[in-house]
Amino acid sequence: MKTLTNWNQLPEFESEAAENAFWQEHELESKLMSGSIHEAHVRESTTITLRFDPRMLSRIKRIARSRYLNYQSMMKQWLAERLEDEMKNP
């Protein structure tokens, strides 16, 4: 049995039969396999809580609806744009 130590060693398969034949003679190194698993506790973002005046939140939601956006996504976009401006001009 041959062990693959790098993803680049994996060929393009012409058919399922060719892939099946390949895996009959090959296996993945355990480090390679474990490194490819995305762990559930790793998060791409963090949840926070913000308190808004109800009228302000209503206005934000109205703007988002007029742009066919989710209001939370729109707010993240606004914050990202402002952060970029702040980083350019500290």
C-alpha positions, -999 to 999 in steps of 0.1 A, spaced: 0 0 0 14 34 -10 8 64 13 0 98 -1 18 126 19 7 155 -3 -26 164 -20 -6 171 -52 0 134 -54 -37 128 -60 -43 123 -98 -73 133 -119 -95 102 -124 -110 94 -158 -138 73 -142 -151 59 -109 -135 26 -118 -101 43 -122 -105 60 -88 -116 28 -72 -85 10 -86 -63 38 -73 -76 36 -38 -72 -1 -37 -34 5 -38 -31 39 -20 -40 56 13 -38 90 28 -12 98 55 -31 105 88 -16 140 91 -28 149 57 -63 137 65 -66 153 99 -53 186 85 -81 188 60 -109 185 86 -125 218 96 -130 217 133 -164 228 145 -151 250 173 -132 272 148 -154 301 139 -152 325 110 -169 352 129 -178 362 165 -214 370 176 -218 402 195 -248 421 209 -255 458 201 -283 479 215 -300 503 192 -327 529 196 -358 512 180 -363 541 156 -326 539 144 -329 502 139 -362 506 120 -345 531 97 -315 508 91 -339 479 82 -358 502 59 -326 512 40 -316 475 38 -350 464 24 -348 492 -2 -314 477 -13 -327 441 -11 -301 433 16 -302 417 50 -298 446 75 -271 428 95 -250 422 64 -255 458 53 -243 469 88 -212 447 86 -205 462 52 -208 497 66 -185 489 95 -159 473 72 -159 503 49 -155 527 79 -128 506 93 -109 507 60 -113 546 60 -100 548 96 -70 526 88 -61 548 59 -64 580 79 -56 573 115 
